[in-house]
Amino acid sequence: MKITNFLKLLIASAASNLGDGLALIAYPWLASSITRDPFLIALVPLFAKVPWLLFSLPAGVIIDRFDRRKLILISDFVRVALTCVVLFLVLSATGLVEPEVLASGAVPEPQGKWVLLGILYVAAFVLGMIEVLRDNAAQTILPSVVGKQGLESANSKLATIELLMNSLCGPPLAGFLIAISLAFAFAVNAGSLLLAALLVLLITGNYLPQAVAGSAEKAHWFADLKGGVKWLWQHTLLRDLAIALGLLNGAYMMSLATQVLFAQEILDLSPTGFGLLLTGAAFGGVLGGAMTPYLHKHFRSGTLMVVSVILFATETFVFGLTSNAYVAWGSLFIGSFAAVTWNVITVSLRQRIIPDQLLGRVNSVYRFFSWGMMPFGTLLGGALVSLVQLAAVREVALRSPYIVAGLTMVGVLLVSMFRLTNAKIDAARTEVEH
């Protein structure tokens, strides 16, 4: 049986996202084994997300100038190397202890704490840079792999496998591996990323952007970048979508910044329990991926996006107010279902509307606005917990980012009802078709 390029891309995505799911538990758990300071722990996801603000725009120019498959391949091999560096750090570090022991005050924080944290921050930042380039290239390559008629189905399958590996398989596996050895979790992470790279290596064809393939001349980098920014900013629908998603992502990262402490101290979860908690997002995402093509046929896109924002806010409020791990699991299920629905609809919309020769740049500008808010949300989340605990008990401090994030999402909902309408979406699709 012939394995299609899309199947290779799908399996590579599965391996890559399994590694991401492992890292989702392993990195914050490593940080919590070094320090219990919520702000210092929040700096790990902060450094991982800052590249979306700093590197998104130049990444788009790169993607529109070079073979997109080769960019994904190079990115995967670099991620393997960097993960091995962190693995070496874990193997060579002395004084790392279980977070609950460190929290009890029975032992001091490990020697070389600042060196360990510094290396962890640098690794998170560089991995974030690679993630910006790889994720944008992977999203941009898809229309060339499946054609525009198959985008909803392909995006739905990719979103489903991403959630399945990132949240259902990766986190519980990470919890199990950490219980054996923290270093073992990073070793398996490196192996899964290497498998992804080898699968991308097997994808055949030329994935050089059409404009570059048909011309020997290349415009100036700044001119390319300016063209992408101008195109998106003049397209009011995509501009409003990018800003709305930026606010949603910033709010989400505000709550995620200290989630490992919330899970340990309020939900009283072990590494395995924390991993199992995140399977709620996986099951919700898998159902969302399976249902979105059906929902897209029976409901209009604007309606589905508004309902998704309602569910985002519901998830955030419920998770932040509960002390029950099962309720928290259910809230993650709801939010992830909504996230996949939102992503499949909006990503497919962008892939249809944006011309191929601009797809990398405009996608990157879009993500500059929509993902660039993540580091601000992370910083605010960590700082908020640190400040609130000066005036209130630790539990109130750990819950506070969820309340602020939920209120932010309600604000986005009110604006989206007037800006992201079905009429505007239909008009944008009609304009491209004609």
N, C-alpha and C positions, 0 to 999 in steps of 0.2 A: 504493500500500500504506500502510495506517495504521500509524504508529509509536506503539506503546504507551508508556504512562508508564514501565513497567519498562525498556523498551529505551532510552528517553531517560536514565533513571537509570543504566543500565549503561554507556552510551557516555560519560556525564558522569564516571562513576567511572573509566573508562579514561583520559580526558584528565587528570583530577585525579591519578591515580596515576602517570601518565607524568611529571607535574611532580614528584611526590614522589620518583620514581626518579632524576630528574635531580639533585634536591636532595641525595639520599643520597650522591652523589659530590662535587657541587660545593661544598657547605658545608664538609665536613672538608678538602677539598683547598684551599679558600681559607684555612682556619685553618692548614694545614700550610705554606702559602706565607708566613705571617706569623711563625710560631714553630715550633720543634721540641720544645718542652716538652710531654711527654705529658699532664700535668695540665691545662695551659692548653687543649690541644686537646680533652680530654675534657669541658671546661666547655661546649663548644658543644652536644653532645647532652644534657648535664645541664640547661642552661637550656631546651632544647626540651622536656624531659620533666617538669620541675618543675610546669608547669601541671596535669598530671594529678593531682598531689597537692593543689594549691592551689585549682583551679577546677572539679574534677569535680562536687562536690556542688551548688554553685550553678548550674552548667550544666544539671544534671538538672531543677531547678525551672523554669528558663527554658524548657527543651524541653517540659515538661508544661503550659506556660501560653500558648505562642505557636505559630503555624503553622510546622510543622517544615520545610516546603519553603522558606519565606521565610528561615528561619534559615540553611539551607544556602546559599541564594543570597547573602545578605549576607556570610557567611563567605568564600565564594569570591572575591567582589569585594575584600574586605579583604586576602586573601592575595595577590591580584594587585598591589595597591598596595604592600604590604610587600616583595614580591619586586623590584619596580621600585626601591625604596629601596636594597636590597642591590646591585642592578645599578649604580646610580649610585655607590655606594661603590667597587665594583670599577673602574669607569671613571675615577674621580677619584683613586684611591689611587696613590701613588708608591712604588716600591721593592719591589713584590711580585716574588718570584723563584720559579723552579721549586723544589719541595721538596728534590730531590736536590742542587741547588746550595747551598741553604741548609744542608742537613745536612753538606755537605763542609767548611763553615767558610770557603769561598772568599769569601763576602760576609757582611756583618753583617745582622742582622734589620732589616727596613725601618723607616724613620723613622715616628714616630707609631704604633708597634706597639700601645701600650695603647689609643689612641683607636680604631684599627681593630678590635681585639679587643672593646672595649666595645660598639661599634656592632653587631658580629656577635652578641654575647651578647644584646643587647636585641632584635634582630631575631628571633633564635631563640626567645626567651621569648614574644614577642608572637605569633609564628606558632604556637607551641605552644598558647597560649591559644585561638587560633582553631581549631586542630586538635581540641581537646577538645570544643568546641561542635559543630563540623561532623560529626565522626565519630560522636558520640552521636546527633545528630539524624538522620544518614543511616541508622544502624542502627535507630533507633526508627521511622522512617517506613516501613520495608519491609513490615510486616504490613498497613498500609493500602493499599499499592500492589499487592501480589500476593495477599493473603489468607493465612490461616494454613496452608491445605492445601499451598501452594506454597513454603513457607519453605525446606525443605532444598534444593530445586532452585535457588531464587533465590539463597540464600546461597552455594551451591556455585559458581554462575556469577559472582557478585560476587567471591568469593575467588579464583577462577581469573583473572579479568581484572585484579584487583588485583596478583597475583603476576606476571602476564604483563607488565604495564606497569611495575610498581614494580621488578622485578628483571631481567626479560629484555630489555625494550626501553630503559627509562630509563637504567640505569647504563652500558651500552656506548655509548649515544648521548651521554651526558654525557662519557665518556672521549674520544670522537671530537671533541666540541665544545670541550672544554678544550684539546685538542691544537691547535685553531685559535685559540681565545681563551676565557679563563675568563669574560669578560663575555658572550660568545655563549651559553654554557650557561645563564646566569641569564636572558637575554633569551628563550630558547626556553621555559624554565621558566615565566616570566610568561605567555607566549602559551598554553601548555597549560592553565594555571589559568583564563585568561580564557575559553577554549573550554568548559571545564567549567561555568563560571558561566552562559554563554549557553544551554547545553543544559538546565540546571536551570530556567532562566527559561521554557523551553518546556513544562515539566511542568504539566499541568492538574489542577484539583481543589482541594478544601479539605482541608488536613492539620492542622487544629486538633484537639488531643486531644479525645476524646469528652466527658470530664467538663467541659471548658471550653466546648465548643460547646453543651452542653445546660444551662448554668447561667450566669446573669449575675453570680453572686458568685464571688469567688476567696478561698481561704483565705489566711491569713498565710503569708509566705514561709518563716518558720522552722517553722511547722506542716507545710507541704508537705515541707520537707527532713527533718524528724523522722519523718514518715510513711514516706518512702523508706528511711531508715536502719533504722527499726524493722522494716519488712517484710522486708528482706534479712537482717538479723541473726537474725530468728526462723525464717527458712527455712534450715535447717541445710545442705541440699545446696548451694544457691547460695552460701551463706556459705563453705563449705569450698572450693568451686570458685574463688571470688574470692581466697581466701588462697593456695591452691595456685598459681594463675596469677600472683599477685603475686610469690611467691618465684621462679617460673620466669622471669618477666620481669625481675626484679632481677638474676638470675644472667646472663640473656642480655645485658642492658645492661652488665654488668660486663665481659664479653668484647668487646662492641662498642665500648666507649669509646675504645679506642686501636687499633681494627682497621685504620685507614688507615696507621698506623705499622707494624703487623705486615705488612701487604701490601707496603709500600714496602721495609722493611728485611730481612724474613725471606723473604718470597716473591719479592722483587725485581721488583715489578710496576710498570708505567707507569700513567698514568691510564686508558688503554684496557684494559690488562691487568686493572686493578682492577675496571673495569666488567664485563669478560668473566667475571671470577671470580664476581661476584654473579649471573650468569645461571644458575649451578647452583641457586640458590634458586628462580629463576623456573621452570626446567624441573621441579624437584621439586614446586613449588606447583601448576603446571598439571596434572601427573599426579595429585596429591592431590585437586585440585578435581574432576577427571573421575572418580576412583575412589571418592570419599567416598559419593555416593548408593548405589553398589553395595555398598560395605563396610557402610553403615548398614543395608542390608536383610539382610545375611548375618551380621553380628556385632553383639553388644550394645554399647551406648554406653560403659559402664564399661570393658569390655575394650579398646575402641579408644583410650580416653583413657590407660589405663595403658601400652599399647604406644607411644603417642605420646611419653610422658615418657621411656621407654627410648630412643627414637630421638633425643630432644632431647639427652640426656646423651651418647649416642654421637657425635653431631655435634660437640659442644663439645670432648670429649676429643681426637677425631681432628684437628680443625682446629688446636687448640692445640699438638699434638705434632708435626705435620708441617712439613716445609720445602718440600714439593712442591705447586705450585699446582693440579695436576690432582687430587691427593688432597683438597686443601682444597675444590675445586669439588664433588667427590663428597660430602663431608660436608655441605656446604650443601644439596645435592640431598635428602639423607636428612632433614635437619632441617626443611626447608621442606615436604616431603611430610607430615610429622607435624604441623606447625603448621597447615596448612590443614585437615587431618582434625580436629584438636582444635577449631579455630575454628568450622567448620561445625556440628559436633555441639553444642558448648556454646552458641553464639549462637542456633541454632534452638531449643534447649531453653529458654533464657531467654525468647525471644519467645513461646513457647507457654505458659509457666508464669505470667509476670508479666501482670497486668491492664493494659489499654491506658492507663487513666488514671494508672497508676503507672509505666509503662514507661520514660519518660524519667528519672525520679528514681531508680528502682531500678537501671537500667542504669548511671547515673552513680555511684551508690554502689558498685556492683560494680566499676566501673573505678577508683574511688578506691582500693580495696584492690588490685586486680589490676595497674593501671598506675601507681599512686602509688609503687610500689617501684622504678620505673625510675630516677628521679633518684638514689636511694640507691645503686643498682647502678652507675650511671655514675660517681658520685663515688668509690665504693670502687674501681672499676676503674682510674681515672686515678691515684688515690692509691697503689694497690698497685704499679703500675708504677714510679712515682716513688720509692717506698720500697725496693722490691726492688733497683733498679739502684744503690742506695747500697752494697749488700752483695754484689751479683752482677753478672755481665756483662749488657749490654743485652738480649741475646737471651732470657736466662732471665726477665728482668723482663717482657718483652713476652708471654711464654708464660704467666706466672703467673696472670693473670685467668681464662684458660680452664680451668686445673686447678681453681681454687677454685669457679668456676661449675659445672663438671661434678660436683664433689662435692656441691654444693648441690642439683643436680637429682636426684642419687641419693637424697638425703634426702627430697625431695618424692615420689619414686617409692615409697619404703617406706611413707610415710604414706598416699599416695593409694590403695594397694592395700587399705587397711582403711576409708578414709573415703568414697571415691568409688566405691561398689559398684553393681553392676547392680540390686540389690534396692532401694536408695535411689532410684535414677533412675526405676525402674518405678513406685514408690510415688508419687513426685512427679507423674508424668504422669497416673496414675490419679486422683489427688486433683483435678486440674484438670478432667478429663473428666467427673467426677461432681459 
